[in-house]
């Protein structure tokens, strides 16, 4: 039986996504997908320490091509700063 509390999401752990719920200088901020929790998605800042935040999945968009955050599992496509 499908879980109606937590619908499936198209994101993978440590995937970089764009968050359109809050714009910084007219551009969406980027975050790293952590988990889906109670109908929201938990993101952490990309490449910096800071608080995690929750956002509705409708405001998120994956990067094209999809990317894994640097310093996590997999081989990231981003160059280190």
VMD Tcl script that draws the C-alpha trace (Angstrom):
set ca {
  {0.00 0.00 0.00}
  {1.48 3.41 -0.95}
  {2.32 5.86 1.80}
  {-0.07 8.80 1.37}
  {1.68 10.77 4.11}
  {4.99 10.85 2.21}
  {4.40 10.71 -1.56}
  {7.33 9.60 -3.71}
  {9.75 12.32 -4.78}
  {12.09 12.37 -7.79}
  {15.21 13.36 -5.82}
  {18.10 11.23 -4.58}
  {20.15 11.62 -1.41}
  {22.85 14.33 -1.79}
  {21.38 15.61 -5.07}
  {21.69 19.36 -5.71}
  {18.30 21.00 -6.37}
  {17.01 24.52 -7.00}
  {14.62 25.99 -4.42}
  {12.17 28.47 -5.96}
  {10.40 29.19 -2.66}
  {12.95 31.89 -1.82}
  {14.86 33.90 -4.41}
  {18.27 35.46 -3.72}
  {18.97 38.37 -6.09}
  {16.23 37.09 -8.39}
  {17.76 33.61 -8.62}
  {16.64 30.42 -6.86}
  {18.92 29.22 -4.10}
  {20.48 25.79 -4.34}
  {20.41 23.16 -1.67}
  {21.29 19.52 -1.15}
  {18.47 17.02 -0.75}
  {18.59 15.26 2.64}
  {15.21 13.54 3.08}
  {11.45 13.77 2.69}
  {9.70 14.33 5.99}
  {5.96 14.76 6.59}
  {5.20 15.94 3.07}
  {8.11 18.41 2.97}
  {11.63 18.04 1.65}
  {14.61 18.76 3.93}
  {17.52 20.61 2.28}
  {20.91 21.70 3.58}
  {23.06 24.53 2.21}
  {25.41 23.72 -0.64}
  {29.08 23.87 0.30}
  {28.54 25.75 3.55}
  {27.54 25.02 7.08}
  {24.22 26.36 8.14}
  {20.75 25.36 9.18}
  {18.72 22.90 7.17}
  {15.37 24.09 5.88}
  {12.11 22.47 4.79}
  {10.24 23.26 1.61}
  {7.30 21.84 -0.32}
  {8.42 19.58 -3.19}
  {6.42 21.71 -5.65}
  {9.01 24.51 -5.28}
  {12.00 22.29 -6.15}
  {13.59 21.56 -9.49}
  {16.53 19.23 -10.22}
  {19.54 20.58 -12.08}
  {20.00 19.62 -15.71}
  {22.11 17.50 -15.84}
  {21.54 16.15 -12.36}
  {24.43 16.72 -9.94}
  {25.69 15.19 -6.73}
  {26.93 17.59 -4.06}
  {30.71 17.83 -3.65}
  {32.10 15.96 -0.67}
  {29.36 13.33 -0.68}
  {29.08 9.91 -2.23}
  {29.49 9.60 -5.97}
  {31.55 11.74 -8.31}
  {30.34 15.35 -8.35}
  {30.46 17.27 -11.61}
  {31.09 20.60 -9.88}
  {34.58 21.95 -9.51}
  {35.64 22.77 -5.96}
  {35.79 26.48 -5.14}
}
mol new
graphics top color blue
foreach p $ca { graphics top sphere $p radius 0.5 }
foreach p [lrange $ca 0 end-1] q [lrange $ca 1 end] { graphics top cylinder $p $q radius 0.2 }
display resetview
